[in-house]
Amino acid sequence: MTYNFDKVVSRYGTNSAKWDGMAQSMGSDMIALSVADMDLPAPPMVVDKVAEAARHGIYGYTDPFPPYFEAVRAWLDKAYDWQVEPEWIVFCPRIVQAVSVIIQKFAEAGDRILVHTPVYQPVAKAVTLNGRILVESPLVLADGRYEVDFDDMERRMQEGVKIVLLISPHNPVGRVWTREELERMAELCIRYDALIVSDDIHADFIHEGHEHTVIAKLSEEVANRSMICTSPGKTFNLASLEIANIIIPDAALRERFQQGLLEAGIHNPTFFAVPALEIAYTTCDEWLTALRAYIKGNIAYARTFIADHMPELNVIDPEGTYLLWIDCKAVSCHEGDLVEWIQEKARVSVSFGSSFGPGGEGYIRVNVAAPRPVLQEGLERLAAAYPLKR
């Protein structure tokens, strides 16, 4: 089967956070290359299943039953060579909700929780919103590649860190952590008795030459202090259906997390969530292969276009995700200047670097999971308004 990812589908009028939100605040003449959902339809098999469910007409309470757990278990085995037991799998609507519950149940007010910056802010903000102390260990850009500063990470953990929040692969810088890097992080967590919470939501987009390792696979000792957060939301563009799989091998940690979900009033999935996940995980491999090839093409297109028309910009080579992290400091180190160029003159919506915390200013994050014509128009607008044109 062939899939037409070039087809442009308007998202206006669908309560889209990305497009309707942008139109409300900045105008509908903008091009959105910002929020990390795809402007590409979900797999046809998923669309058909959701439509079939909608036609049933009774949208009562639902629960995850054995086929859900089997679909998740089989996906983790197939995608990451990670064999899990069905009882390790806990449903939660969203990963950020799961992270918040974990923070509430496994850290006290004033406890320290570590992230590597720049970082996806909803996860970082979950720390401060819950009255815990956010500890930021800056990634180091060396030869065009971000790396963990393990000396800095250890110094901060020596001061007391209860939880390490790992984004794997990393959003926004696109790093896919090597097994050796994960082993060093895990060793620090063991030495300083920190819980590992890994957000693996982008793990199904790993680029050639790289391999995603689930940190809990490293050893039983690491698994027993790990909570791995997965979801089909990014992979199959199902974000608003709200379904995530929190994998917790240790029974005591799992029971405590489940109690936290109950205390927060989180239990039943939405009517469409489980059917969509089951179909996505069991019937959409061909579609996903085609999608990955399309996104690979979009990344190559964007990098070539930028090199040809805006060569002073430095695109950090993405090892994973469908996001490009772009150094725009040659234009200006001041974000206000970048906003003027990109948002006000070019009329393109991107994610500006300061929204990812320390180390982000001077950068932008561009989402290339869009039909090529939309991506092309966005890039052409940026080039037309580019301040450093010769």
Secondary structure, DSSP 8 states (H G I E B T S, - for coil): ----TT-----TTTT-TTHHHHHHHH-TT-EE--SSS-SS---HHHHHHHHHHHHH---------HHHHHHHHHHHHHHH-----GGGEEEES-HHHHHHHHHHHH--TT-EEEEEES--HHHHHHHHHTT-EEEEEE-EEETTEEE--HHHHHHHHHTT-SEEEEESS-TTT-----HHHHHHHHHHHHHTT-EEEEE-TTTT-B-TT-----GGGS-HHHHTTEEEEE-STTTTT-GGG--EEEE--SHHHHHHHHHHHHHTT-----TTHHHHHHHHHHH-HHHHHHHHHHHHHHHHHHHHHHHHH-TTSEEE--SBSSEEEEE-TTT-SSHHHHHIIIIIIS-EE-EEGGGG-TT-TTEEEEE--S-HHHHHHHHHHHHHT-TT--
